[in-house]
Amino acid sequence: MHTTHITRADALNLLKKYNQEPFHLLHALTVEAVMRRLAVQLGYADEADFWALCGLLHDIDFEKFPQEHCKKAPELLAEIQAEPELVHAVCSHGYGITVDIRPEHEMEKVLFAVDELTGLIGAAAKMRPSKSTQDMELSSLKKKFKDKKFAAGCSRDIIKKGAELLGWELDKLLDTTLCAMRETETAVHTQTKEITK
């Protein structure tokens, strides 16, 4: 079983030390919330804290060290004595992009899959009159996914690869992630405002 001694407060302090952009903090909190929700949904409720912290810290090095993404992370995570399992999970979400560390555990595969996808869903939400995922349907998300010009920075190939790693149909990944974001959106936005004051 994957557990961690790291408190959320320590993880959040480390995140804020290396990330000041509200966009990056929102993304970290979004992935954290989605990971916690999916841990419970997929039968890993006793590992939910570990899944969530991996989500919160997954881009720890991206803002300050974009050229060393997933390579600088172990050094930064050592500041809070992160367990090897947590370091591996954080680094493995860059598999085939910046590193050759393959996602092995189901949690790592989920992180790999939802990281890019939460960005796409967030961009799609901003385009809606509501600016929210609350009234977004899967059919609407699928249209945005197919439109290569929309949120071009969000790699569809990585999202598809994530679904393959999990052994899920793409629709299942899209719908599962959208539902998790919808359920956690209000809390995530409230927390983002609090830590970016």
N, C-alpha and C positions, 0 to 999 in steps of 0.2 A: 504493500500500500504506500502511496506517495503522500508524505506529510512534510510540513515545513515548520521550523522554529521561528521563522521571520514573522513579525507582526505586520499588520497592514499599515500601521503608522510609520514603521521604519521603511517599508517598501515605498510608501507615498512620499516620504521625505527624500529618499534617494531619487525617485522619479522627478520630483520638483527641482532637485539639485541640477539635473542634467537636461531638463525639459521646461522651458518657460512659455513656449507658444501655446495659446489656448487650444488651437486645432489639435496639436499633438497630445495634450492632456485629455481632451475630450475623447480622442481615439483610444487612448490607454484605458480610460474609465469604461468606455463602451465595450472594448474587448474583454476587460475584467468581468463586467456584468454578464456578458454573453457566455463566457467560459463558466462562470459560477452556475448559471441557469442550465447549461447543457450538462455539466457534471451531474447535477441532480437528475435531469431528464434521462441520461444514459446509464444511470445506475451506479454512479460514483459519488454519491452524496457525502460519504465520509472523506472524500478527497477534494471537496468543493473549495476549501480554502487554498489548497495547493494549485488547483486549476485556475482559480481567480487571480492569485498572485503572479502566476506565469503570464496571464493575460495583461495584468497591470504593468508588468515590467518588460514585456516582450520587445518593445522598441526603445529600451533604456538608452542605447547609444546612437539612435538615429538622428536626433536633432543636432547634437554637437559633433558627431563623427560619422556623417553620412557615407563617406568613402570606406569606412571600416565597419559598416553595419553587420552585426552578429559576430564580428571578430573582436571588437573592443568590449563587448558586453561582459565576458567573464571577469575582466579586470574591474569593471564598475560594480558588478554584482558581488565581488569579493569584499567590498566595503561593508556589506551587511552579512558576511559569511554565508552566502547562499549555498544551499546544498548542491552537489554535483548534478542531481536529477533536475533541479530547477534551472541550472545553467544550461544543461543539455537541451531542455525543452525550449528555452528562450532562443538559443542559437539555432535549433533545428527548424524554426519557422522561416529561416533564410535558405533552406535546402534548395539547391539547384539555381539559386539566385546570387547569393554571396558566399555561401559555404557548402560543404559536402556532407554536412551532418544530417543524416536522414531521420525524419520523425518515426519513432518506433512505437511508443505507447499510444493508445487511442487519444489520450489528451493532447499529445503533440500533433497528431494528425488533425484534430479539431482546431487547434490553434493555427496551424498552417492554412487550413481551409477558411476559417472565419476572419482572419486578419485582413486579407484583401477584400473579402466580401462585405465586411462591415463598412469599409470605406465607400464601396459602390452604393450600398443601401443608404448611407448617410448623405451622399451626394444626390441621390434620387429624392430623398426626403426634402432636401433644401429647395428642390424645383417645384414642389407641390404647394398649392395655395396655403395649406395648413402648416407647411414647413416641418412636417412630422411623419413618422412611420405609422401613426395610429390609424390612419385611413388608407394605408397603402395595401393593395392586394398583390398576390403573387403574380398575377397576369401583367400588372403594371411593371413590376420589378423585372420580369422576363423580357419585356420590351426594351427596357433600359440596358439589360444585359446584352441583348442582341445588337443594340446600336453601338457600334465600335467607336463612334465619335463622342459618345457621351462618357464623361469621366474616363478619358482615354488612358489616364495614368493607372487605373485599376486593371490589372492584368486578368483577362478572362481565362487565359491558359492556366494561371496559377490556381484560380478558383476551381476550374475543371479538374486539375491535377489533385486538388484537395479532396474533391468528391471521390475521385478514383482511389486515393489512398485510404479513404474511409470505407470504400465499397458501397457508396451511396449513389443513388440517381442524383443528377444535378438539381432537379426540382426539389428533392428532399432537402438538400443542403440550403438552397435558396429559401425555402419555406421555413425550415427550422431556425435559421439565423434571423430571418425577418421577424418571426414570432418572438424570439428571445429579445430582439432589439425593441420591439413594440412594448413588451412587458416591462422593460427596464428603463425605457427612454426618459421618463419624467425624473426618476431618481438620479440617473446619470447626468442630466443637464443641471439639476439642482447642485450636485456635488461639484461639477465643473465650475459653476459660478462661484461656489464657496472657495475653491482652491486657486482661483485666478483673480481674486479680489485685489 
